[in-house]
Structures are given as C-alpha cells and as structure tokens.
Amino acid sequence: MNKGDLVAEVAKVVKSKRMAEDAVSCVFEAITKSLKKGQAVTLVGFGTFGVGKRKARMGRNPQTGAAIKIAAKKVPKFSAGKALKSAVK
C-alpha cells in the first residue's frame, strides 16, 4: 500500500478524495513536526514513532577502500504496538 492507496481507503469514509488527501497529509506532517522536535508520537494500539541516535563510526569507501568517518545522526524509528503485532500474526 502506498500513499495513494491509503488516501483511497480514507476517501471511503470521508466525503471526498480531496478531504482524504488533506487528512492523510496532515497526519504525516504532524508526525514529522513532532519527530523534528525530538518528541515521540504514540498511537495507542498501533505503535510509537520516535527518534533514535546513531553514534559516529568508521566506515570504508567501497571504491577506494579508504577509511572514512561517518558522522553521528538522528534517525526515525517505529515500534509496533501490541494490537498491531497481534493483528499481523
């Protein structure tokens, strides 16, 4: 399922496809804004979106084999909730 499929599913419940697209985009933007602030987003029964930290580390350039330093960075993470896990079983 991609974003278009998700919009189509939401459109079955709301009045129009345009309203569904706005709703889906709004949810994605709200999650993104919270993660940018470093806040977790918990959707009870579905899961939790959070921000993880990766430490700086050494890597290798695959073309030359030279050692390079990979900087530390923040990455988005998702942990599935209990209800989602049991639904997928």
N, C-alpha and C positions, 0 to 999 in steps of 0.2 A: 504494500500500500504506500502510495506517495501522497504528497500534499493535496493534489487534485482529487484523489480518491477520498481522502479524508473530508475535503470540502463537500464532495458529493454526498457523503453519508450524513454530514451535519445539515445539508440542504433538505434532506428528507424530513427533518424535524422543524426547521425554521421556515419562514415564508418564501425566501428566495435564495438563489445560489450566491448572489452578491452579499447578502447578510451573512451567509455561512462563511464565505471567504473572509469577510471582515472579522468575524468572530474567531476563526482559526488563526488569522494573522495577529489579532490582539493577544491571544493566549501565548503564542510563540514570542511576541515582543515582550510581554510581561515576564516570562521565564528568563529571557535573555537579559533584561534590565536587572532583575534580581541577582542573577549569576555574576553580572559585571560588578555589582556592589559587594560581591562575596557572600551573599545570603543564599541559603538553601531554599528550595521550593519543594514542599511536601504536599503531595496529593494523596490523601488517605485512601488506602485500598489499591492505589495504582503504583506509587513509588515516590522516590525522592531524587530531585536533581540537585547536584552540589558541585562545588569547585574543589578539585584536588590539586596538589602541588607536586611537581616533578623536580627532583634535585638536579643540579648541574652535573654533567658527567662527560667522560671522554668517549669519543667515537672515532670512526675511521671514514675517510673519504673513499668511496668504493672505486673511483677511477684511479687515484694515485696511491692509495693505501696510507696516506699521511694521517697522523693523529690530529684530530680537531676537538675543540672544546664545544660541547653542546650546552647552551645556557639553560638555567632553571626557568620554568614557566608554569603557569596555571592552566589546567585542563578541565573541561566539563566532565562530570561523571553522573551516572544514573544507577540507582539501586532499586530494583523491583520490589514492590510491596508484597505482602503475604497473599492477598487476594489475587493479584496478577500472576504470581508464581503458581498458585493452585489452579487457576483457570487454564494455564498453558500445559499443565501436566498431561 
